[in-house]
Amino acid sequence: MPEPDADPNQRNIERVALHAILAGLVITLMKFGIFWMTNSVAILSDAMESIINIVAAGIMLYSVWLSNRPADEEHPYGHGKAEFLAVGMEGWLILFAGLLIAIEAVRRLFAGSELTHLGAGLWMLLGVGILSAALASYVWWSGRKYQNEPLIADGKHLMTDVASTVGVLIGLLLVRWTGWRWLDPVVAILVAGLCLAVSWRLLWKSIQGLMDSSDPGDDTTIRAILDNEKTAGHILGYHKVRLRHNGAFHWVDLHLQVDGEMNVADSHTLASRIEGRIEAALGRANATAHVEPYTPTKDPDSPEYLPDGPPTPDQKNESDTPADSTIVRNDPL
């Protein structure tokens, strides 16, 4: 069965990560230029979040390289967990950025500040927002296409950046129309709240991956295959189905229950065929099936229970006893 090796899409994934770094650098410089022109703390908060985008893209590029190193003696399951570490690191960075933005916004809310060249700054920010939206869509779509968690996480982060830019635009438009300058730091506080919400989702995703949480979609796919094999009569039952992700690689192990009269060669062939079906359905995967003879039980709550299975010895003895037979007991008087 296949072992975890380099992702065949690694070059494409690395190229997307590099594009994200370069484009993120350009967008960040443009935002800081707009902040320097307008002195808006809301725009500063948007620019600070973009700095995190660059750092996160760099971490993502490194994690893509590390997670695709082949398995070795020290890491027999490969290096795929690096992807979940990268997602967690990005979550912590976004959390840090959100806290910094909130602190600066609260300070300016009480201290106040003057805004300058707001009209030109809004037009420039609109252009930056369009560029950010194009970059976010490109990275997220690539992550989905190549089934790469760091790319998907970075794409979501970039979409958050777009949402914050739109929020800043709306807020500053209200400032220009109403003259209420206190809206500027209030918008920055809202951006900080958005950052904190996204950071929690990414951190939870990282925790789930590092703790080998099962994927409900994968579990449904595997059980559908096993139920099909059981209905066809190839196996009598199955249990102890366990699955986890190591980056983009799927690990599956399970127990197959077969006729106790089946010889070793036939049971091995059967198990290998079912393993192949599971691996083909999941993509990059390694499935290991343990074959065991079917042992029926009368307990309907047991995973080995099979209502239409062969009777147990106890059931046979009971069935051999005539219904009208009389059991004589010598009870003491």
C-alpha positions, 0 to 999 in steps of 0.5 A: 500500500502507498506510503506518504511521499512528496505531493505530486502538486508540490511545485504548484503549491510552492508557486502559489505560496510564493505568489502570495508572498510577493503580492502580499508585500506589494499590497502591504506597502500600498496600505501603509502609503495610504495610511501615511497620506490619511492618518487613519487608524482604520487603514493602519489596522488594515495594513497591520493585518497585511503584514501578518499575511506576508509572515503567514505566507512565508510560514506556509511556504516553509510548511509546504516544503517540510510536509512534503519530505518523504517518510524516514526512520524518525518520522515513519508517518511522514511530515504532514503534521507540519501543515497543521502547525503552520495553520496554528502559527497563522492563527496565533499571528492573526490573534496578535495582530487583532490585539495590537489593532484593538489597543491602538484603536482604543487609544485613538478613540479617546485621544482623537486624531486628524484625518487628511486627504481622505477622498484620494485615500478612499479611491486608492484603498478601493483599488487595493481591495480589488487586488486583495480580493483577486489574491484571496480567491487565487490562493483559496481556490488553489488550496481547494484544488490541491487539497492543501490545508495551509493554502486554504487557511491562508486563502481564508485569512486573505478573505478576512483581509478583504472583508476588513478592507471593505469595512474600512472603506464603508466606515471612512465613507461614513466619516467623510459624509457625516464628519464623525471622526470617532467612527475611524477608531470604531471601525478599527475595533471592528476589524480587530474583532474580525481578526480574533474570530478568524484566529480562533477558527484557525487555531481550532482547525490546527488543534483538531488536526494535531489531535487526529480528529476524524473527518466525517466525510472520510468516515462516510466514504469508508463505511459506504464501501464496507457496507457495499462489501458486506451487502455483496457477501464478501465480508460478514462484518467490520469494526474498529474503523479508525482514520486520521490525517497527516497533512493531506495524507489519509491513514485508515485502519480497520478490522474485517470479519470473514468466514472462518473457513476462508484460507489465508491467501483468499482473505489476504486478497480480499483485504488488499482489494478493499484497501485499494478501494478505500485508497482510491476513494480518498486519494493520497491514502494508506489503508490497513485491514486486519482480517479476523474470523467471524464470531457471532454473538447474541448481544445485539449491541455488540459490533459483531452481532449479525442477526442472520449469522450462523447460530452459536453452540448455545443457540444450537443446544436450545434449538435441539431441546423440544418445546414440550420437554420437561425438566425435572428438578429434585428440590429439597422439601 
